[in-house]
Amino acid sequence: MNIKVKLFGTLGQNFPGYDSLNGMDVNIPDDARVTDLLAHLGIPDTSNYLVIMNKTIAKSTDRLIHGATLHIFQAMAGG
């Protein structure tokens, strides 16, 4: 299935040529879950990220939806 992924924080730096305005298209197996997508992208620890799928907070166990847009936010720290 095809999905659109938009990365926030420094995550986009891991993908040469990443377009922060439009995100990137990802092709992933039909039965994939959020955790599978993160592994596919090389994002190691799901607990440090917020994933929004089609404007709804997604759990790591949620199945991906063909044509969905996912926003992946890196945890922030500071004061």
N, C-alpha and C positions, 0 to 999 in steps of 0.2 A: 504494500500500500504506500501511497505517497502522502507525506505530511509536510507542513511548513514549520520550521523551528526558528525562533528568534531568541538570541542569547543576550544576557545583560551582565553587567559587571565586567570582569576581565575574561569571561569565558570565550568571547569571540576571537581573542588573540590566539587561541589554539588552532584556528582554522584560517590559513592563508587566503587572502582575498575575500574574507567574510564581509558581507554587506550588512552593516548594522541597521540600515533603514528597512531593507526588504527581507532580511533573514536568509535562510537557505532551505532548499527542498531536500528532503531525506526520503529515501526508499527503504522500507523496513518490512519484514514479514507480516502477513495479515493478522496473526495471533499475538502480536507484540504488545507488551505492557509498557508503562512509563519507565520502569526499571530497566527494561530491555533497551529502550531508546537511550537512556543515560549511558549504559554500558557500550552501546554502539558508537556513541559520540566520544567515549573515553572519559566520561565524567564519573569519578570513582565513588563518591559517597553521597547517596541520595538524601541523607539527613541534613546536609548543608545547603540544600537548594529548595526553592519554591517553584513548583511547576504549575502553570495555568494552561488548561486545555479548553479552547473555545470559551474563554472568559469565566471558567470555573476552576477552582483549586482542585488539582488532581493528586490522588494518592499514588504511591509507587506501584501499587497493584492494579491500578485502573488500566483497562484495555485501551489502546489507541484507536482512534476513529479515522478512517480513510478521509483525507482532505482536511483534517483538523489543523488548526494553528496552535502551536505550543510555545509559550513564553517560559524560558528557564532563567530564574533569578538567582544569582549567587548570594549567599549570606553576607551581610554587611556588619562591620564592627567599627567602633570608634566612639568618639565622645564629642 
